[in-house]
Amino acid sequence: MVRGKGKYNRSLSLVPKAKLRASGAFSFSLPFVVLSNAVAKDSWNKVYNKYKNSKHWEKTTGMKNQYMCHFNFVWGKSAFNLELRDL
């Protein structure tokens, strides 16, 4: 997706399935946090492996941080839009 102008004007728009959204729902219970963290890492690895060879994929650290933020705190959004740059 093209957003704005300049070198880093692209974003990766991901629409998570309901099951993944439910895994990211915030909870203070320790077993849930551990499970949720494992699901977040696994799902990020799947995104990374699918898109890592794209010519637009440049700044993995920033994108991973954005993904984890979406997963843990704004999992109810219709899409996770990850800017293809470090923030």
N, C-alpha and C positions, 0 to 999 in steps of 0.2 A: 504494500500500500504506500502511495506517495503522500507525504504530509509536509507541507511547507516547502522552503527552498534551501538550496545549499547541498553540500556533500552528504550530510547525514539527514536526508529528508525522507527516509524510508522507515517503515515500521512493519513488524510482523504481527498480523492480527490472528489470534488463536481463539477459537470458540470452544471452551471446555465442555465436555459432556457432564450431565447431571451427577454422575457417580464421582467424578473428579471434584466438582464443586462441593459436594457433600463432604469429601475428605478434607477440604480446606476450611470448613466451618470452624470458627474459633471456639476453643474450649480450654479450661484451665486444668483439666484432669491429666496427670502425667502419662498414663497409657495412651490417651488420645493424641497428645502432643508428639510422642515418639512415633506412633503410627502415621500421623499426618506428615511429619517430617520425612519419613521414609517414602511416602507416596509422592511428596513434592519433589524429592531428589530423583526418584524413578521417572516421574513424568517429565521433569526438566531434561533428563538424559535422553528421553525419546525425542523431544523437540530438538535438542542439540544434534543428535545423530541424523535426524531427517533433514535439517537445514544447514548443517555446518559447511557444506560445499557450495552454497550459494555465493555468487559474486558480491552480494550485498551484505553478507555476514562478516562483520569485522570485529566487534568488541564484545566478546563473550561474557566478560565479567559483569558489565553493566546490564546486559540482557538477562543474565541469570538473576541478578539482584532484583530487577523489575519483575521477573516471573515469580520469584519467591514472595515478593510483596503482594502481587495480585493473588497468588494462591492462598496466602495466609490472612490477608486483611480485606481484600476487595473481591473475593471469590464470587460475589453475586452479580458482578458486571456482566453485560452481555458478551463482551470480548476482552481478552487480554491483549492490549496493544503494546508491543515491545519495541522501543526505539532502537534502531540498529546503530547504536553508538554508546559510548560510556557516558553515564550521567554523573 
